[in-house]
Amino acid sequence: MKKTAFAFAALALMLVSGCKAPVAQQGGKEDMAYLLFVSPSQYAGDVVQVSIDDETTFNAEVVKEKKAKRKGSQYGIATGNRSIKVTSQGKVLYQKKIFVSAQEVKQIMLP
């Protein structure tokens, strides 16, 4: 009797474990790249103005270089060739054409 009950339980367990429902996969936005603004000291903690391709502008927080990997705010942009301009109080801190690929986090080093 014990063998039959054990065999039945094992068979039921195999049937249940073999029938898995499809799982939805989530992977974030594949066609996005991310910017992280870092400064060793002077602009750390400040908010700077960022312009992407002279079309999109937003404010971004600058983090201290030592904390960039743990506490930095990342800002999503479209992938490909991008023209980045970072200003603070009317002064241009960074201006460059860059290429960013999908899911890449590009650190923008400010003075």
N, C-alpha and C positions, 0 to 999 in steps of 0.2 A: 504494500500500500504506500509506504513512504517513497519507494522508487517511482511509482506512478505519479504521485503528487509532485515530486521533485522534477520529473521529466516534463510534466504539464507546466509547471512554473517556469522552467528553463525555456520551453517552447514559446510560452506567452511573452517572456522577456525578449526573446530574439525577434518575434514578430513586431512588438512595440518599438524596439530600438531600430529596426530596419525600415520603419515607415516614418520618415521625418518629413515634416512640412517644409516647403520651400522657405528659405530665409532671404529677406530683402537685404541687399548689400548697400551700405552707405559709405561714401568715400570722399565727402566734401566736394568742393567745386574743382573739377579737374583742370579747367581752363583758367585758373587764377594763379597769380604769383603774389608774393607778399613783400612789403617793404618794412624795414625796421630802422629807425633813426637813432644813431648812437653818437655820443660825444664823450671824450675822456673827462672833461670837467666844465668847460666854459658854458656850454648850452645844456648840460644835463639838467633835467627837471623843467626845462622851458617848453613852451609850445611854439612850433614853427609853422609857417604856411608852405604848403607843398602844391606845386603845379605839375600836372602830368600832360604832356603834349600841348601845352597852352590851352587846354580845354577844361580839364577837371581840376578843381582846387579844393583843398581841405586842410584842416589844422591837424597837426600830429604832435604827439608828445615825444620828447627826446629822453632817452634813458642813459644812465651812466654806463660806460663801457664794461665795467666789471659785472653789472647786473643784466646785461643785454640778453643773455641766454635764459634767464629765469623770469624776469619781470617786464620784458619789453612788450609794447603794444604793436601788433603787426597790422598793416593796412593793405587790403587786397586791391590789386590792379590787374588789368588784362595782360596776358602774356604777349611776348614779342618785343620789338624795338620800341623803346619809350624814351621820351625826352623829359628829364626830371629837373625841376628847379626848386630849391629850398631857400626861403627867405625868412628873416627875422628882423622886425622893425625897419623894413625897407632895405636891408642889407642882404645881398645874395651870398649865401653860405656855401651852396653847392649847385652846380649846373653841369649836367652831363647827359649824353645819350647812352643808354644801357640796353642790354638784352636780358629779359627774364623769361625763364621757362616755367612750365606748369609745376605748381607746388613748391617752387623755389622761394626761399626767404633771403632777400638781398639786403645786406646791412649797408646803410648809407652812413659813412663816417663823416661827421661834422667836426669843425675845429674845437 
